[in-house]
Amino acid sequence: MLSKVDKHIGTMLFLYTESHVYYGKVEMVQGREIYITIGDQVLIIDGRTLVHVCST
């Protein structure tokens, strides 16, 4: 799943985890962590919790 996200750095993605859906700009992938910008906040998502990735 992380390899799909890694290919889309700098673009907007929907990231689906087991309990949440995030929509934001992927800033970087470091190890198992995904850094995305949503509005003016940067969130760090554990890549092991991803169940689906979708571009707009």
N, C-alpha and C positions, 0 to 999 in steps of 0.2 A: 504494500500500500504506500509506503514512504517513497518508493521509486516513482510512482505516479505523481505525487506531490512535488518531488524534486524537479520534475520536468516542467513545472508550471510556476517557478519562482518569478515574482513580479506580476502575476496575473491574479484575477479574482477567482476564487474557488468556493464551492460548498464543501465543507468537511463534515461528514456524518460520523459521530461516535455512538457508543451504545446508549448514551443518555441525552445528547445535545446535537444540534445542527448549527454550524458556524458558517458565516459567509464573510469572507474578507480577503485582503491581498496577502499572498504568501510572500514573506520577507526572506526567509531562509529555512533550511532544514539542517539541524546540527545534531548528529547522533540520532536519537529516537525522538527528538523534540522538534516540533513545527512552530515557527514564529509567524503569526499572522497579525495584520493590522485591521482592526475594526473601528472605524471612526478615528478617534485620536488615541486609542489604546492598542498596545501590543499584547497579544495573548500568547501563551506558550501551551501547546497541546501535546500530550503524550501520544506519539504516533502509534503506540501499541493498542490504543483504544479505537482507532479508525476502523469503520466497517464499510465505508463507501466514500468515494471522491467524485465530484461532478463539476465540470467547468460550465460557465454560463453561455 
